[in-house]
Amino acid sequence: MTTTRPAAARTPYAVDPQIVGLIGEQADRIRAVSGDRIGDMVQEALLRTLTDTITVGADGSAFVITGDIPAMWMRDSTTQLTPYLRLLGRSEPLADLVASVVRRQFTCLGHDTYANAFNDGPTDGHHEPRDLCKDPHVWEQKYEIDSLAYPIVLAHALWRATGRTDVFDEGSHDVLRRVVAQLRLEQRHENSSYRFVRPSPLPTESLVRDGLGSPVGFTGMTWSGFRPSDDACTFHYNVPGNLLAAQALRALAEISAEVHADQALADTALSLSAELVAGVAEHGIVEGPDGARIYAYEVDGLGGQLLMDDANTPSLLALPLFAPDVLDPAVYEATRRFVLSPANPFFFSGPVAEGVGSPHTLPEYIWPIGLAVQALTGPAEDRPRLLELIAATDGGTGRIHESFHTADPTLFSRPWFSWADSMFCELALQVADDADAA
C-alpha cells in the first residue's frame, strides 16, 4: 500500500452539539435495556465513526475511511452511516453530513463506475501499485455490483427521511443513467471492456483470462468481478448482489421519476430490476443439501453453482435488510436454514460462539457483522443474546472487529473496522426499539 502524493487539506468532522445530544439520548435508551457497558460501547462507536472516519474539505465535501485503511469504499461509507439514518428527521446537521457523503459517492461513481474504493483526491494511493488500473484517484478497481447499489440506497433513504433533493443535481442524474447502462452492459460481460489484473499468488486477488474472468452464460443477471468481501467471484453472477441491485433499481426509478422527471430512465430501471429478479429465479435458485429450494451464492449460467454464504453484505442472510421487495420469502427461509448450519462451509462453531465467517478471513473466524445480520433478520427474542455475544467477543478492546476466533476472541482481524462498529450499533438500537414496542 502506498500513497505518494498528499491529499487535499482536510479537517476531522466537527460533530454538532445537537448530534452529540442525540447520540447520548440513543445510548441512554440502550443502557436502559442492554446495560451500561453496551450503551457506553454504542455511544463511543457512534461518536468515533463521525470524528475518526470522516474528514471535511474546505469546500464542505466529506470523505469517509473504513477505519484502518485510508480509502473510501462505496459499500462501507453507506453501511457506516446506517445507524444514523433513523435520526435524520430530527437533526439538520446530521442530514447535511449524510448529504455531503452522498455527493461524494456520486462524485466517485461519476469518476469511475467500476472502482470499489477511492482515494481522497489524486493521491496515487493503491492497495497494490502493480494493478492494471493506474488511476491516481482509485485505491482499487475491483468491480462489485454493490458499489453501484449502496450509494443509491443511501441517497434514497436521505430523500425519503428528509424530503431534501439538493443531492440530485445533473451530475447525479448522469450517474444514475450510467449505473443503469453498466448493469445492463454487464448482463453480457463478453461485450465489456472491464479487466482486472493484479500480480498475486492468491487466486481471489485477480481475474482469469487476462482479467476478463471465467466464462459465463447469459442469465438475465448482471455480472460482478468481485464479491462484497473484495474477493474474486468463483462464478460471476453473485446472487445477493443481483438482488440488492434489483432493489436499488427500484429506488433509482423513484428518484428518476419524482425528482429528475425522467420517466424513461425510471421505466428502464424498473424493467432491468425485473430482469435481474427473473434471472435469479431461473438460474440462482437451486436445490439445497436437504432438497429444499434455496438461493445459491454464485452461479455462472453454465451449470456452475456455489452453495455458501459470506458475512460481508449484501449476503444471502441479509436479503430482508437489503432486498426486501424482491426476495422470495419461502426461498429465503430455506436459505437461512442452510446458511446457519454446518452445510454452509463458512458457518463456524466453537466453545465461545458460532456464526457465519468468510473465505476472506481464516477458518474458524466468525464475523460480528454476520452475527448482527443474523439478529436483525431473525426473531426479536434472539436479538439481546446476539448483541451481548458481539459485545463479549471484542477481545477486551471495546471495539468490534472484522472477525474473531470461535475459541478465543483475543484472536481477531482488523483492530478498527468501522463497518462492524456500525452494525453493532444498529443491532443495539433495534433491541431498544423492540423493548419500546413491547
C-alpha positions in Angstrom: 0.0 0.0 0.0 1.4 3.3 -1.0 0.5 7.0 -1.0 2.9 9.1 -3.0 1.0 12.4 -3.1 -0.5 14.3 -0.2 -4.3 14.5 0.0 -6.0 17.9 -0.1 -6.1 19.8 3.2 -9.0 18.4 5.3 -10.1 18.5 8.9 -11.8 16.0 11.1 -15.6 16.4 11.1 -16.7 18.6 13.9 -19.7 17.0 15.5 -22.5 19.4 16.1 -23.6 19.5 19.7 -27.2 18.6 18.7 -25.8 15.4 17.2 -23.8 14.6 20.3 -27.0 15.1 22.3 -29.0 12.7 20.1 -26.3 10.1 20.3 -26.3 10.3 24.1 -30.1 10.0 24.1 -29.9 6.9 22.0 -27.2 5.4 24.2 -29.3 6.0 27.3 -32.1 4.1 25.6 -29.7 1.2 25.1 -28.3 1.4 28.6 -31.9 1.0 30.0 -32.3 -2.2 28.0 -28.9 -3.7 27.5 -26.8 -2.3 30.3 -24.2 0.3 30.8 -21.3 -1.4 29.0 -23.2 -1.9 25.8 -24.6 1.6 26.0 -21.1 3.0 26.5 -19.7 1.0 23.6 -22.5 2.2 21.3 -22.1 5.9 22.3 -18.3 5.7 21.8 -18.7 3.9 18.4 -21.3 6.4 17.1 -19.1 9.3 18.0 -15.9 7.6 16.8 -17.4 7.0 13.3 -18.1 10.7 13.0 -14.9 12.1 14.4 -12.4 9.5 13.3 -13.6 8.2 9.9 -15.0 11.4 8.3 -13.0 14.4 7.2 -14.2 17.6 5.6 -12.6 19.7 2.9 -12.6 23.5 2.5 -15.5 23.0 0.0 -17.5 21.1 2.5 -17.0 17.7 0.8 -16.9 14.7 3.0 -14.5 11.7 2.8 -15.1 8.5 4.8 -12.4 6.0 5.5 -13.2 2.4 6.6 -11.2 2.6 9.8 -7.7 1.2 9.4 -7.4 1.7 5.6 -7.1 5.3 4.3 -9.6 4.8 1.4 -13.4 5.3 0.9 -15.4 2.3 -0.1 -18.9 2.9 -1.7 -20.3 0.0 0.4 -18.6 0.8 3.7 -19.3 4.5 3.6 -23.0 3.6 3.3 -23.2 1.0 5.9 -21.1 3.1 8.3 -23.9 5.7 8.3 -26.8 3.3 8.6 -27.4 3.7 12.4 -27.7 7.5 12.0 -30.5 7.3 9.3 -33.2 6.9 11.9 -32.2 10.3 13.3 -32.1 12.3 10.1 -35.6 13.8 10.5 -34.5 15.2 13.9 -31.2 16.7 13.0 -30.5 19.1 10.1 -26.7 19.0 10.8 -26.8 15.2 10.6 -28.8 15.3 7.4 -26.3 17.8 6.0 -23.5 15.4 6.7 -25.2 12.4 5.1 -25.9 14.6 2.1 -22.2 15.5 1.9 -21.3 11.8 1.9 -23.9 11.1 -0.8 -22.5 13.9 -3.0 -19.0 12.4 -2.6 -20.2 9.0 -3.5 -21.9 10.3 -6.7 -18.6 12.2 -7.5 -16.7 8.9 -7.1 -19.1 7.0 -9.3 -19.0 9.8 -11.8 -15.2 9.3 -12.0 -15.2 5.5 -12.3 -18.3 3.2 -12.0 -16.1 0.1 -11.9 -14.0 1.1 -8.9 -14.9 -0.1 -5.4 -12.6 2.2 -3.4 -11.3 5.7 -3.9 -8.5 8.0 -2.6 -9.1 11.4 -1.2 -8.2 13.0 -4.5 -5.5 12.1 -6.9 -3.0 10.9 -4.2 -1.9 7.9 -6.3 -2.6 5.6 -3.3 -3.2 2.0 -4.3 -3.8 -1.3 -2.4 -1.5 -2.8 -4.9 0.6 -0.5 -7.0 1.0 -3.2 -9.7 -2.7 -3.3 -10.5 -3.7 -2.8 -14.1 -5.6 0.3 -13.1 -3.2 3.2 -12.5 -5.8 6.0 -11.9 -4.4 8.2 -9.1 -7.9 8.7 -7.8 -8.6 5.0 -7.4 -7.5 2.9 -4.5 -8.8 -0.3 -6.0 -10.8 -1.1 -9.2 -12.5 -4.3 -8.2 -15.9 -4.2 -9.8 -18.6 -5.2 -7.3 -22.3 -4.7 -8.0 -22.9 -3.4 -4.5 -20.5 -0.4 -5.2 -23.2 0.9 -7.6 -26.2 0.0 -5.5 -25.3 1.2 -2.0 -24.9 4.9 -2.8 -28.4 4.8 -4.5 -29.8 3.2 -1.4 -28.3 5.9 0.9 -29.4 8.7 -1.3 -32.9 7.3 -1.4 -33.0 6.9 2.4 -31.9 10.5 2.8 -34.5 11.8 0.4 -37.4 9.7 2.0 -36.4 10.7 5.5 -36.0 14.4 4.9 -37.6 15.3 1.6 -34.5 17.1 0.5 -33.5 16.8 -3.1 -30.4 19.0 -3.2 -28.1 15.9 -3.7 -29.9 15.2 -7.0 -28.2 17.6 -9.4 -27.5 16.9 -13.1 -24.3 15.2 -12.1 -26.2 12.6 -10.0 -28.7 12.3 -12.9 -25.9 11.3 -15.2 -24.5 8.9 -12.6 -27.9 7.1 -12.4 -28.0 6.8 -16.2 -24.5 5.3 -16.2 -25.4 2.9 -13.4 -28.3 1.5 -15.3 -26.3 1.3 -18.5 -23.5 -0.5 -16.8 -25.7 -3.1 -15.1 -27.3 -3.8 -18.4 -24.0 -3.9 -20.3 -22.7 -6.4 -17.8 -25.6 -8.8 -18.4 -23.4 -9.7 -21.4 -20.0 -9.4 -19.9 -18.1 -10.6 -23.0 -19.0 -7.2 -24.5 -17.4 -5.4 -21.6 -14.1 -3.6 -21.7 -13.5 -4.1 -18.0 -10.5 -6.1 -16.9 -8.8 -6.6 -13.5 -5.3 -7.9 -13.3 -3.2 -8.0 -10.1 0.1 -9.9 -9.7 -0.7 -12.1 -6.8 -0.3 -15.8 -5.8 -3.8 -15.7 -4.4 -6.5 -16.6 -7.0 -9.0 -14.4 -5.2 -7.0 -11.3 -6.0 -7.2 -11.3 -9.8 -9.4 -12.5 -12.6 -8.5 -15.2 -15.1 -8.5 -14.9 -18.9 -6.3 -11.8 -18.7 -8.6 -10.0 -16.3 -11.9 -10.9 -18.1 -13.0 -13.5 -15.5 -14.1 -17.1 -16.0 -16.7 -17.8 -18.8 -20.4 -17.2 -18.1 -23.6 -17.8 -20.0 -26.5 -15.3 -20.4 -28.9 -15.5 -17.5 -30.6 -12.1 -17.3 -28.5 -11.4 -14.2 -25.7 -8.8 -14.2 -22.0 -9.8 -13.9 -19.7 -9.0 -11.0 -16.0 -9.5 -10.9 -15.7 -9.5 -7.1 -17.8 -10.2 -4.0 -18.6 -7.7 -1.3 -15.6 -9.2 0.5 -13.4 -7.9 -2.3 -12.5 -11.5 -3.2 -12.9 -12.6 -6.8 -16.1 -14.4 -7.6 -15.9 -18.1 -8.3 -18.9 -17.9 -10.6 -19.6 -14.3 -11.7 -23.3 -14.0 -11.1 -23.4 -13.1 -7.4 -27.0 -13.7 -6.3 -27.2 -11.4 -3.3 -25.5 -8.7 -5.3 -28.1 -9.0 -8.0 -31.0 -8.8 -5.6 -29.5 -5.7 -4.0 -29.1 -4.2 -7.4 -32.7 -5.1 -8.2 -33.9 -3.3 -5.0 -31.6 -0.3 -5.7 -33.0 0.0 -9.2 -36.5 0.4 -7.8 -35.2 3.2 -5.6 -33.4 4.7 -8.6 -36.7 4.6 -10.6 -38.5 6.6 -7.8 -35.7 9.2 -7.8 -35.7 9.4 -11.6 -39.5 9.8 -11.9 -40.2 12.0 -8.9 -37.1 14.2 -8.7 -35.4 14.2 -12.1 -38.7 13.9 -14.0 -37.1 11.3 -16.2 -39.8 8.7 -16.7 -37.9 7.0 -19.4 -35.0 6.2 -17.1 -37.4 5.1 -14.4 -39.1 2.7 -16.8 -35.7 1.3 -17.9 -34.6 0.9 -14.3 -37.8 -1.0 -13.4 -37.5 -3.2 -16.4 -33.9 -4.1 -15.6 -34.8 -4.7 -12.0 -37.4 -7.2 -13.1 -34.9 -8.9 -15.4 -32.5 -9.4 -12.6 -35.1 -10.9 -10.3 -36.3 -13.2 -13.1 -32.7 -14.2 -13.8 -32.2 -15.1 -10.1 -35.5 -17.0 -10.1 -34.5 -19.1 -13.1 -30.8 -19.6 -12.5 -30.0 -18.6 -8.9 -32.5 -20.8 -7.0 -31.2 -24.3 -6.8 -31.6 -27.5 -4.8 -30.0 -27.3 -1.4 -28.4 -30.2 0.6 -31.7 -31.1 2.2 -33.6 -31.0 -1.1 -35.2 -27.6 -0.4 -35.0 -24.8 -3.0 -32.5 -22.2 -1.8 -30.6 -19.2 -3.2 -27.1 -20.1 -4.5 -24.4 -17.6 -3.6 -23.0 -17.6 -7.1 -23.8 -19.2 -10.5 -22.3 -18.9 -13.9 -25.2 -19.8 -16.2 -23.3 -22.8 -17.5 -24.1 -25.2 -14.7 -21.7 -23.9 -12.1 -23.1 -23.1 -8.7 -21.6 -22.2 -5.3 -23.6 -23.0 -2.2 -22.3 -20.9 0.7 -22.7 -17.5 2.3 -20.3 -14.8 3.3 -20.8 -12.5 6.3 -20.0 -9.4 4.1 -23.2 -7.8 2.9 -25.0 -8.0 0.7 -25.2 -11.6 1.8 -27.9 -14.2 1.4 -28.6 -14.0 5.1 -29.1 -10.2 4.8 -31.6 -10.2 2.0 -34.5 -9.0 4.1 -32.4 -5.9 5.1 -31.2 -5.0 1.6 -33.7 -6.6 -0.9 -37.0 -6.9 1.0 -39.2 -6.2 -2.0 -37.5 -8.6 -4.5 -36.8 -11.7 -2.5 -38.9 -14.9 -2.4 -39.9 -15.4 1.3 -40.1 -19.2 1.2 -36.8 -19.5 -0.7 -35.2 -17.1 1.8 -36.4 -19.1 4.8 -34.9 -22.3 3.4 -31.7 -20.4 2.5 -31.5 -19.0 6.0 -31.6 -22.5 7.5 -28.8 -23.6 5.2 -26.6 -20.5 5.9 -26.9 -21.0 9.7 -26.0 -24.7 9.6 -22.8 -26.7 9.1 -23.9 -27.2 5.5 -22.6 -23.7 4.8 -18.8 -24.2 4.6 -18.3 -20.8 6.2 -20.5 -21.4 9.3 -18.2 -21.9 12.2 -18.9 -23.2 15.7 -16.7 -23.3 18.7 -16.7 -23.1 22.5 -17.2 -19.3 22.6 -19.5 -18.7 19.6 -21.0 -19.9 16.4 -21.8 -17.9 13.3 -21.0 -17.0 9.7 -17.5 -16.2 8.7 -15.9 -15.6 5.3 -13.3 -17.1 2.9 -11.8 -13.6 3.1 -10.5 -14.4 6.7 -9.1 -17.5 8.4 -11.1 -20.7 9.0 -12.9 -20.7 12.4 -13.2 -16.9 12.5 -16.7 -15.5 12.9 -17.7 -12.0 11.7 -19.6 -9.8 14.1 -21.3 -8.3 11.0 -22.7 -11.7 10.3 -23.9 -12.1 13.9 -25.6 -8.7 13.7 -27.3 -9.6 10.4 -28.4 -12.9 11.9 -30.0 -11.0 14.7 -31.6 -8.2 12.6 -33.2 -10.8 10.2 -34.3 -13.2 12.9 -36.8 -13.3 15.8 -36.8 -10.3 18.1 -36.4 -12.5 21.2 -33.0 -13.7 20.0 -31.5 -10.3 19.4 -30.4 -9.4 23.0 -28.4 -12.7 23.2 -26.6 -12.0 20.0 -26.0 -8.3 20.9 -24.4 -9.5 24.2 -22.3 -12.1 22.3 -20.9 -9.5 20.0 -20.1 -7.2 22.9 -18.5 -10.0 24.8 -16.2 -11.1 21.9 -14.5 -7.7 21.4 -11.2 -9.2 22.7 -11.2 -6.7 25.6 -10.7 -3.7 23.3 -14.1 -2.1 23.4 -14.3 -2.2 19.6 -16.0 -4.5 17.2 -13.6 -6.3 14.9 -13.8 -7.8 11.4 -13.7 -11.3 12.8 -12.7 -13.3 15.9 -11.7 -16.9 16.6 -14.5 -19.2 17.8 -12.5 -20.3 20.7 -10.5 -17.1 21.6 -11.9 -13.6 20.9 -8.5 -12.1 21.6 -7.5 -13.5 18.3 -9.1 -11.2 15.8 -8.6 -9.5 12.4 -8.6 -5.7 11.9 -8.2 -3.7 15.1 -10.5 -1.0 13.8 -13.3 -1.8 11.4 -15.9 1.0 11.4 -18.5 -1.1 9.4 -18.5 -3.7 12.2 -18.9 -0.9 14.8 -21.9 0.5 12.9 -23.6 -2.9 12.6 -23.2 -3.5 16.3 -24.8 -0.1 16.9 -27.7 -0.8 14.5 -28.5 -4.0 16.4 -28.3 -2.3 19.8 -30.7 0.4 18.5 -33.1 -2.3 17.2 -33.0 -4.1 20.6 -34.0 -0.8 22.2 -36.8 -0.3 19.6 -38.0 -3.8 20.3 -38.2 -3.1 24.0 -40.1 0.2 23.4 -42.6 -1.7 21.2 -43.2 -4.5 23.7 
